[in-house]
Amino acid sequence: MSGLDLNVVGKKNPEKSYKYTSKDVILYALGIGAQTSELQFIYEGVSGGLKVFPSFVAAPRYIAFPKLGKIDFPKFIHGEELIRLHQPIPSQGEIICFSEVTSIYDKGKAAVINVKTTGLSKDRNPLFEIESAFFYLGAGGFGGDRGPKTEKITPPEGIEPDFSVTYNTTENQAALFRLSGDLNPLHIDPDLARFGGQEKPILHGLCTYGFTTRAILYSLCDGDISRFKEFKVRFTNVVYPGESLTTEGWKDNGRYVIQVKTDRAVVLSNAYVIID
Amino acid sequence: MSGLDLNVVGKKNPEKSYKYTSKDVILYALGIGAQTSELQFIYEGVSGGLKVFPSFVAAPRYIAFPKLGKIDFPKFIHGEELIRLHQPIPSQGEIICFSEVTSIYDKGKAAVINVKTTGLSKDRNPLFEIESAFFYLGAGGFGGDRGPKTEKITPPEGIEPDFSVTYNTTENQAALFRLSGDLNPLHIDPDLARFGGQEKPILHGLCTYGFTTRAILYSLCDGDISRFKEFKVRFTNVVYPGESLTTEGWKDNGRYVIQVKTDRAVVLSNAYVIID
């Protein structure tokens, strides 16, 4: 009834080749708000060579998205995202990318679909993994396993964060970010956004994820992408283009607990980052 | 000595095929500051179909740039630009584009190189012509013709303009605009900009031209690209990304005299537009 094919679990989807140039890398960087002061991410001729924001790996993943059956996309919501990096992403070339649905859980009203996406260099060395969770509203109740409880990650109460960075998004942030691959009209078409229950088009969750990656990179890694290892978030509220994003982080053993807020709401929570 | 080959005059350069998608059209629109309220230029799924800003034709022209000899590009300055449109540019497809150096004049210190670029549809119907003048500093004094005096076009003194529109550029406007084709590092590299005699990277003249095209389109054409016929400017001063651009126009028989200012200077002058 939901169109979801439960038999996709555990099957590797075909490998895709994502070919890209420095222009794609720069377009992505501008899409997540990079400024001219961040020359290493937006200028192909920069001394030391163009660098790639770790969250860029979301671009190749679009082409490797798994087959799931006949999905009603307005009811399909990106819930969680984890990116694990094995080495810096080259500034141009080719990435081999493939995905697998690792589990589908039955949460009653919704199904939770867990997808693992793997990225390899052209000579098949590991570049990254992405673990995504999607909530598919109305697709639960098929008698499946509820799945394990997820770890609850919260900032320590009453403790000031170790860092806090605020970035402004622009009115046309989503219009720019979508050129990096996710053309879902929910992020630009006012009529479709209203139809989907939003008062206006919303920013891509992965755009917020990218802004947060920038904040972490400058606050904790001195701008060095090779120190950025693993970053996991839950998307908890919508962001409208033009809102500001405040990223806060608290040191917590070998990682930092991360939280991102707009003036209205917490938008990324249950989040951590591991850096070197 | 200047490297300029005077024998290029009057020779048609090879035809080039410029293939583009709606993504190129949207990227260009964002590069000249289009906002989400201008949905017809930035959303491929917009009701009525994606439209193309008339100044987009500067993108295909890059690939058809004429051979001129061995040019020292820091001394090569875009002086004037005229775009004549025969029909609206399709939102995707292929443009056949070729150029010809129509004359090289000897202004003493500088040479002036006049280039005509022609754009045809795939079935060879005329789409546009571009007439550009480039000043090549230090390349004059070769005993050539000084060329005719150009028409002087100035706003009427003491008369309020018939329209005035101010747009803000952003700090990374040039970083975004350059992804539409003109990767000259003068527009992003602080070291090279200083080497070229600028205190910091400057906005592309054609980006200012594009912002002005937007201003004219909304002030005089009700946003209807088919009414935009011919637009000629002289580039008279540099613009830095982040500055605001005020476009003013005065009705003058069958055309409008146009002038564009920042807070510091007049940056486009000797300019007119013809609309339907």
Contacts between the chains, C-beta under 8 A, distances in Angstrom:
chain1	res1	chain2	res2	distance
A	23	B	179	5.7
A	26	B	175	7.4
A	26	B	179	6.4
A	27	B	27	7.3
A	27	B	179	5.9
A	30	B	172	6.3
A	30	B	175	6.3
A	30	B	176	5.5
A	30	B	179	7.9
A	34	B	172	7.3
A	35	B	171	5.8
A	35	B	172	5.6
A	36	B	171	5.6
A	36	B	172	5.2
A	36	B	174	7.9
A	36	B	175	5.8
A	36	B	188	7.1
A	36	B	201	7.3
A	36	B	241	7.0
A	39	B	188	7.5
A	39	B	189	7.9
A	39	B	190	7.9
A	42	B	172	7.2
A	42	B	175	5.1
A	42	B	188	7.3
A	43	B	175	7.5
A	43	B	185	7.6
A	43	B	188	5.0
A	43	B	189	6.5
A	44	B	183	7.5
A	45	B	185	5.4
A	45	B	189	6.3
A	46	B	189	7.8
A	170	B	170	7.5
A	171	B	35	5.9
A	171	B	36	5.6
A	172	B	30	6.3
A	172	B	34	7.3
A	172	B	35	5.6
A	172	B	36	5.2
A	172	B	42	7.2
A	174	B	36	7.9
A	175	B	26	7.4
A	175	B	30	6.3
A	175	B	36	5.8
A	175	B	42	5.1
A	175	B	43	7.5
A	176	B	30	5.5
A	176	B	176	7.6
A	179	B	23	5.8
A	179	B	26	6.4
A	179	B	27	5.9
A	179	B	30	7.9
A	183	B	44	7.5
A	185	B	43	7.5
A	185	B	45	5.4
A	188	B	36	7.1
A	188	B	39	7.5
A	188	B	42	7.3
A	188	B	43	5.0
A	189	B	39	7.8
A	189	B	43	6.5
A	189	B	45	6.3
A	189	B	46	7.8
A	190	B	39	7.9
A	201	B	36	7.4
A	241	B	36	7.0
